[in-house]
Amino acid sequence: GRWMPGTLTNQITTKYLEPRLLIVTDPRTDAQALKEACYANIPVIALCDTDSPLENVDIAIPANNKGKEAIALLYWLLAREVQYLRGTLNRANGWEVMV
């Protein structure tokens, strides 16, 4: 498994985390993380395909979450938007790569 149960809910474990936001690639494969985020009242953003369950997902981004290039592009765009919001990247600047 990719997710150790109790990471968000069991404070005794050494892997315990208190994130402010959880971003998951596939709600179906990350079901344990979604369940724990729901228990801890952590907002969840998910990249959802047409067959993805939306239980415990706060914001669903419709996308192809099966192909590795599509997932990489989506995370690159999310990271770029975070840089815009932090002010480290200016929207007036051109893109270095063709998307």
N, C-alpha and C positions, 0 to 999 in steps of 0.2 A: 503494500500500500504506500501511497504517497503522503498520506496524512495520518499522524499518530493520534489516536483517540485521546481526548483529554487535554489537547494542546491549548484550547481556549477556556476550558472549564475546570481543570484540576490544578489547583495552585501548588500542590505538593511536588509535581513532576519538574524535572530540570528543563523541559521543553516548553514550559508555560509561557504564553504570550498574551499581551493585552493590546491588540491592534485597534486603530480607530476606524479602519475600513478593510474589507476583504474583497479582493478581486479574484474571481475564479474563471477558468477557461471553459469548463464544461460542467454545468450543474449536475449532470448524471454521474460523472466520475468523482466529483468533489462533494458528494452528498453528505459525508460525515462532517466536513468543514462547514457546510451550510447549516447543518443541524446545530453544531456547537455555536456558530455565530448567532443563530436565532436565540439560543439559551442566554447568551451573553449580551444581547441587544446590540450587536455590531452590524452596521449597514453592509449590504452585499451588492456588488456590481458583478454581473455575469455576462459572458459572451455566449449568447444563446443561438442555437440552430433551430430549425422548425420542429424538431422532435425533443427539445429540451424541456424538462419539467421546471415550472416557475415557482414552486413552493419555496418559501423562505428567501426569495430573490427580491430585492428592493428595486433595483434598476437593471433592466434587461437590455443589452445592446445586441440587436439582431446582426448576426454575422456567421460566416462559415468557420466553425470551431473544430473542423476535422483536419484541414490541411495545415501543415507546419508553416508554409509561407504566408497564408492568410492570417494565422495567429500572430506571427512575427510582425506583420504589417499593422495589425490592430494594436499590439502593445507599443510599437514604435509611434503610432499616432497618439495614443494615450500619453506616452512619456513626453512627446512634443507639446501636447496641450498643457501638461503640468508645468513645463518650462515656460510657456507663455504666461500662465497664471502667476508663477513666481516672479516673473519679470526678468528672467535670465536670457530670454529669447524674444526678439522683437518681431511682431507680425509683419512689419514692413520689409523685413529681409526676405530675399528669395530663398528657395529650397536648394540645398546642395545636391540632392539626388532627385531623380525623376520618379514620381509615384504614379 
